[in-house]
Amino acid sequence: MADAEISVLGEAKPPKSGPELMTSDVDPKWLVEQGVDPAKAQPLSETGLTAMVQIPAGQTSGELTIPTVRHAGADPAKQVLLHVTGDPRESGPDADVTGTVTDAG
């Protein structure tokens, strides 16, 4: 449990296996809020994306959401890997977290 609020950063990295989540799979409005150009279809790991979540003092967890959009037709499962660290680094985790998006949207 944190004595003070901490920031946890999730930096997009290439997944270790499977197809990667693309910018075209993610809500364009959210991408703009993160400083990413949604018009350029590219893997998230190539965008420089680093998302952040604040964990309030007294809490032990937080939620970082990457909002996806639905495509016409079936979409294969895609992977997103975030390298998660605290800010400052010594205040939080230092780990890779992988998520799978099934039928993005």
N, CA, C and O of each residue as an XYZ file, in Angstrom:
420
protein
N       0.840     -1.165      0.000
C       0.000      0.000      0.000
C       0.895      1.241      0.000
O       1.849      1.325      0.772
N       0.585      2.180     -0.853
C       1.401      3.383     -0.979
C       1.045      4.392      0.108
O      -0.126      4.595      0.426
N       2.087      5.026      0.677
C       1.881      6.082      1.666
C       1.506      7.390      0.987
O       0.869      8.250      1.596
N       1.895      7.540     -0.262
C       1.603      8.746     -1.043
C       1.161      8.320     -2.435
O       1.433      7.197     -2.862
N       0.479      9.218     -3.145
C       0.065      8.925     -4.517
C       1.303      8.626     -5.366
O       2.326      9.301     -5.247
N       1.197      7.608     -6.222
C       2.282      7.306     -7.152
C       1.729      7.246     -8.575
O       0.550      6.968     -8.792
N       2.596      7.509     -9.520
C       2.257      7.388    -10.932
C       2.858      6.096    -11.447
O       4.002      5.760    -11.140
N       2.073      5.374    -12.235
C       2.571      4.165    -12.883
C       2.466      4.391    -14.387
O       1.404      4.735    -14.908
N       3.592      4.191    -15.075
C       3.676      4.409    -16.512
C       3.693      3.078    -17.241
O       4.322      2.124    -16.783
N       3.008      3.007    -18.369
C       3.013      1.816    -19.209
C       3.487      2.188    -20.603
O       2.753      2.819    -21.364
N       4.717      1.798    -20.942
C       5.296      2.107    -22.247
C       5.054      0.946    -23.205
O       5.426     -0.191    -22.916
N       4.424      1.236    -24.353
C       4.128      0.199    -25.342
C       5.420     -0.347    -25.945
O       6.283      0.409    -26.390
N       5.533     -1.675    -25.949
C       6.681     -2.394    -26.506
C       6.154     -3.488    -27.434
O       4.987     -3.863    -27.326
N       6.984     -4.012    -28.344
C       6.516     -5.111    -29.198
C       6.225     -6.353    -28.343
O       7.020     -6.707    -27.471
N       5.096     -7.008    -28.592
C       4.799     -8.228    -27.835
C       5.771     -9.341    -28.203
O       6.365     -9.337    -29.281
N       5.920    -10.293    -27.286
C       6.851    -11.402    -27.509
C       6.322    -12.408    -28.522
O       7.099    -13.147    -29.126
N       4.995    -12.441    -28.714
C       4.409    -13.342    -29.706
C       3.065    -12.788    -30.173
O       2.440    -11.968    -29.500
N       2.646    -13.252    -31.326
C       1.337    -12.887    -31.862
C       1.316    -11.508    -32.496
O       2.240    -10.715    -32.313
N       0.239    -11.221    -33.255
C       0.117     -9.913    -33.892
C      -0.076     -8.814    -32.843
O      -0.694     -9.031    -31.801
N       0.459     -7.649    -33.140
C       0.419     -6.523    -32.207
C      -0.806     -5.639    -32.433
O      -1.268     -5.479    -33.563
N      -1.319     -5.075    -31.356
C      -2.402     -4.099    -31.431
C      -1.914     -2.889    -32.225
O      -0.817     -2.381    -31.994
N      -2.742     -2.438    -33.160
C      -2.385     -1.327    -34.038
C      -3.137     -0.060    -33.624
O      -4.138     -0.125    -32.911
N      -2.645      1.078    -34.076
C      -3.358      2.326    -33.795
C      -4.766      2.292    -34.378
O      -5.674      2.909    -33.823
N      -4.961      1.588    -35.475
C      -6.294      1.491    -36.095
C      -7.270      0.675    -35.243
O      -8.474      0.684    -35.501
N      -6.754     -0.032    -34.224
C      -7.600     -0.806    -33.312
C      -8.019      0.007    -32.084
O      -8.850     -0.438    -31.292
N      -7.436      1.203    -31.932
C      -7.602      1.993    -30.713
C      -8.441      3.234    -30.999
O      -8.368      3.807    -32.087
N      -9.237      3.643    -30.017
C     -10.075      4.839    -30.128
C      -9.206      6.038    -30.531
O      -8.288      6.406    -29.798
N      -9.488      6.652    -31.693
C      -8.646      7.753    -32.174
C      -8.615      8.948    -31.217
O      -7.587      9.612    -31.085
N      -9.720      9.215    -30.562
C      -9.767     10.335    -29.606
C      -8.774     10.088    -28.454
O      -8.074     11.005    -28.027
N      -8.722      8.852    -27.963
C      -7.802      8.499    -26.882
C      -6.357      8.630    -27.362
O      -5.499      9.114    -26.624
N      -6.085      8.198    -28.605
C      -4.731      8.317    -29.144
C      -4.281      9.780    -29.174
O      -3.156     10.094    -28.785
N      -5.157     10.669    -29.636
C      -4.829     12.095    -29.676
C      -4.520     12.602    -28.265
O      -3.572     13.364    -28.075
N      -5.314     12.184    -27.279
C      -5.076     12.579    -25.882
C      -3.712     12.109    -25.392
O      -3.126     12.721    -24.499
N      -3.203     11.019    -25.976
C      -1.898     10.468    -25.596
C      -0.769     11.035    -26.454
O       0.392     10.670    -26.271
N      -1.107     11.932    -27.397
C      -0.090     12.527    -28.255
C       0.294     11.682    -29.448
O       1.376     11.851    -30.010
N      -0.596     10.758    -29.847
C      -0.326      9.859    -30.971
C      -1.252     10.225    -32.134
O      -2.445     10.452    -31.932
N      -0.706     10.280    -33.346
C      -1.485     10.585    -34.547
C      -2.292      9.356    -34.955
O      -1.715      8.354    -35.376
N      -3.637      9.418    -34.835
C      -4.453      8.255    -35.178
C      -4.549      7.993    -36.678
O      -4.960      6.906    -37.085
N      -4.179      8.966    -37.507
C      -4.276      8.791    -38.959
C      -3.201      7.851    -39.491
O      -3.351      7.293    -40.579
N      -2.128      7.671    -38.743
C      -1.033      6.801    -39.181
C      -1.226      5.418    -38.574
O      -1.025      5.234    -37.374
N      -1.618      4.438    -39.399
C      -1.815      3.060    -38.916
C      -0.442      2.432    -38.674
O       0.346      2.257    -39.603
N      -0.172      2.099    -37.418
C       1.116      1.512    -37.052
C       0.970      0.729    -35.752
O       0.026      0.953    -34.994
N       1.899     -0.188    -35.491
C       1.874     -0.902    -34.224
C       2.028      0.089    -33.060
O       2.754      1.075    -33.178
N       1.353     -0.170    -31.952
C       1.445      0.739    -30.801
C       2.881      0.929    -30.344
O       3.253      2.018    -29.905
N       3.695     -0.123    -30.441
C       5.080     -0.027    -29.971
C       5.913      0.954    -30.797
O       6.983      1.372    -30.354
N       5.447      1.325    -31.979
C       6.197      2.257    -32.826
C       5.746      3.704    -32.650
O       6.253      4.597    -33.329
N       4.798      3.942    -31.747
C       4.239      5.286    -31.579
C       4.908      6.101    -30.481
O       4.713      7.315    -30.412
N       5.694      5.459    -29.623
C       6.240      6.161    -28.466
C       5.226      6.295    -27.350
O       5.442      7.053    -26.404
N       4.113      5.566    -27.445
C       3.033      5.658    -26.463
C       3.480      5.251    -25.070
O       4.036      4.170    -24.874
N       3.232      6.124    -24.110
C       3.393      5.814    -22.699
C       2.136      6.321    -22.002
O       1.903      7.527    -21.919
N       1.334      5.396    -21.507
C       0.107      5.751    -20.798
C       0.393      5.769    -19.300
O       1.331      5.122    -18.833
N      -0.423      6.517    -18.546
C      -0.167      6.664    -17.122
C      -1.451      6.474    -16.319
O      -2.548      6.811    -16.764
N      -1.273      5.924    -15.128
C      -2.372      5.816    -14.169
C      -1.853      6.300    -12.817
O      -0.722      6.000    -12.435
N      -2.683      7.046    -12.102
C      -2.348      7.516    -10.760
C      -2.943      6.537     -9.746
O      -4.116      6.174     -9.839
N      -2.136      6.118     -8.788
C      -2.625      5.253     -7.713
C      -2.632      6.091     -6.441
O      -1.578      6.498     -5.951
N      -3.835      6.348     -5.903
C      -3.937      7.201     -4.720
C      -3.268      6.584     -3.492
O      -3.156      5.363     -3.378
N      -2.829      7.445     -2.581
C      -2.271      6.982     -1.312
C      -3.283      6.064     -0.649
O      -4.485      6.332     -0.673
N      -2.797      4.986     -0.058
C      -3.670      4.041      0.629
C      -4.231      2.945     -0.260
O      -4.856      2.007      0.236
N      -4.017      3.050     -1.577
C      -4.500      2.041     -2.516
C      -3.350      1.128     -2.933
O      -2.179      1.493     -2.825
N      -3.706     -0.066     -3.412
C      -2.678     -1.020     -3.831
C      -2.715     -1.308     -5.331
O      -1.880     -2.062     -5.830
N      -3.664     -0.724     -6.054
C      -3.738     -1.010     -7.482
C      -4.425      0.134     -8.217
O      -5.037      1.018     -7.617
N      -4.300      0.083     -9.536
C      -4.959      1.045    -10.406
C      -5.307      0.351    -11.713
O      -4.914     -0.794    -11.940
N      -6.031      1.033    -12.557
C      -6.447      0.446    -13.830
C      -6.027      1.343    -14.973
O      -6.306      2.542    -14.974
N      -5.353      0.752    -15.944
C      -4.948      1.457    -17.150
C      -5.695      0.813    -18.311
O      -5.527     -0.375    -18.586
N      -6.509      1.594    -18.979
C      -7.350      1.076    -20.054
C      -6.913      1.645    -21.394
O      -6.674      2.846    -21.516
N      -6.810      0.786    -22.394
C      -6.585      1.210    -23.771
C      -7.894      0.922    -24.509
O      -8.188     -0.232    -24.819
N      -8.686      1.974    -24.796
C      -9.989      1.756    -25.429
C      -9.851      1.343    -26.895
O      -9.167      2.009    -27.672
N     -10.494      0.260    -27.258
C     -10.415     -0.227    -28.633
C     -11.702      0.094    -29.386
O     -12.715      0.457    -28.787
N     -11.644     -0.047    -30.702
C     -12.797      0.199    -31.573
C     -13.142     -1.086    -32.310
O     -12.275     -1.919    -32.574
N     -14.402     -1.232    -32.635
C     -14.866     -2.410    -33.354
C     -14.676     -2.206    -34.859
O     -14.932     -1.126    -35.393
N     -14.221     -3.270    -35.527
C     -14.056     -3.273    -36.979
C     -15.155     -4.128    -37.597
O     -15.724     -5.001    -36.940
N     -15.447     -3.866    -38.870
C     -16.377     -4.727    -39.598
C     -15.690     -6.072    -39.827
O     -14.517     -6.120    -40.197
N     -16.415     -7.148    -39.607
C     -15.849     -8.476    -39.811
C     -15.030     -8.943    -38.625
O     -14.862     -8.220    -37.643
N     -14.529    -10.150    -38.728
C     -13.746    -10.753    -37.645
C     -12.340    -10.168    -37.630
O     -11.761     -9.876    -38.676
N     -11.814    -10.008    -36.451
C     -10.462     -9.501    -36.265
C      -9.709    -10.532    -35.432
O     -10.246    -11.005    -34.430
N      -8.482    -10.897    -35.810
C      -7.737    -11.874    -35.008
C      -7.362    -11.283    -33.652
O      -7.303    -10.064    -33.493
N      -7.114    -12.140    -32.695
C      -6.640    -11.683    -31.385
C      -5.318    -10.949    -31.580
O      -4.469    -11.374    -32.364
N      -5.152     -9.842    -30.858
C      -3.930     -9.050    -30.945
C      -3.362     -8.836    -29.556
O      -4.088     -8.835    -28.562
N      -2.045     -8.655    -29.507
C      -1.330     -8.512    -28.241
C      -0.903     -7.059    -28.023
O      -0.592     -6.333    -28.967
N      -0.900     -6.663    -26.759
C      -0.313     -5.385    -26.367
C       0.592     -5.666    -25.170
O       0.175     -6.295    -24.198
N       1.834     -5.192    -25.254
C       2.775     -5.359    -24.152
C       3.132     -3.977    -23.629
O       3.540     -3.102    -24.393
N       2.977     -3.783    -22.326
C       3.360     -2.533    -21.687
C       4.478     -2.811    -20.700
O       4.375     -3.706    -19.862
N       5.551     -2.030    -20.809
C       6.597     -2.095    -19.788
C       6.166     -1.101    -18.709
O       6.142      0.108    -18.937
N       5.831     -1.623    -17.543
C       5.231     -0.835    -16.470
C       6.300     -0.466    -15.447
O       7.024     -1.324    -14.940
N       6.383      0.846    -15.155
C       7.328      1.340    -14.153
C       6.645      2.398    -13.298
O       5.632      2.981    -13.685
N       7.228      2.629    -12.126
C       6.756      3.713    -11.280
C       7.433      5.012    -11.687
O       8.462      5.001    -12.363
N       6.849      6.130    -11.272
C       7.451      7.426    -11.514
C       7.407      8.219    -10.220
O       6.334      8.692     -9.847
N       8.513      8.388     -9.521
C       9.856      7.967     -9.916
C       9.996      6.446     -9.902
O       9.227      5.756     -9.233
N      10.972      5.925    -10.636
C      11.143      4.470    -10.833
C      11.120      3.674     -9.545
O      10.496      2.615     -9.487
N      11.789      4.162     -8.509
C      11.874      3.386     -7.263
C      10.552      3.331     -6.510
O      10.443      2.615     -5.514
N       9.541      4.076     -6.969
C       8.265      4.106     -6.254
C       7.283      3.027     -6.677
O       6.236      2.868     -6.050
N       7.599      2.285     -7.726
C       6.605      1.337     -8.217
C       7.209      0.135     -8.898
O       8.376     -0.189     -8.679
N       6.415     -0.536     -9.732
C       6.842     -1.778    -10.381
C       7.865     -1.528    -11.483
O       8.106     -0.389    -11.884
N       8.454     -2.605    -11.956
C       9.333     -2.605    -13.117
C       9.134     -3.962    -13.767
O       9.883     -4.903    -13.505
N       8.102     -4.057    -14.632
C       7.711     -5.357    -15.180
C       7.037     -5.182    -16.535
O       6.544     -4.105    -16.871
N       7.028     -6.268    -17.305
C       6.266     -6.309    -18.549
C       4.907     -6.930    -18.284
O       4.795     -7.946    -17.598
N       3.875     -6.302    -18.840
C       2.511     -6.801    -18.700
C       1.956     -6.964    -20.114
O       2.005     -6.030    -20.914
N       1.431     -8.142    -20.418
C       0.880     -8.415    -21.742
C      -0.630     -8.612    -21.646
O      -1.128     -9.297    -20.752
N      -1.346     -7.996    -22.586
C      -2.785     -8.175    -22.664
C      -3.150     -8.677    -24.048
O      -2.426     -8.439    -25.015
N      -4.264     -9.366    -24.140
C      -4.772     -9.854    -25.418
C      -6.119     -9.219    -25.696
O      -7.014     -9.237    -24.851
N      -6.257     -8.659    -26.883
C      -7.526     -8.091    -27.320
C      -8.142     -9.076    -28.289
O      -7.565     -9.382    -29.333
N      -9.308     -9.567    -27.942
C     -10.012    -10.497    -28.832
C     -11.141     -9.747    -29.513
O     -11.958     -9.108    -28.849
N     -11.191     -9.822    -30.840
C     -12.188     -9.143    -31.632
C     -12.276     -7.688    -31.188
O     -13.306     -7.245    -30.680
N     -11.174     -6.943    -31.387
C     -11.044     -5.546    -30.904
C     -12.345     -4.787    -31.014
O     -12.945     -4.695    -32.085
N     -12.763     -4.257    -29.912
C     -13.978     -3.434    -29.876
C     -14.822     -3.783    -28.785
O     -15.884     -3.186    -28.611
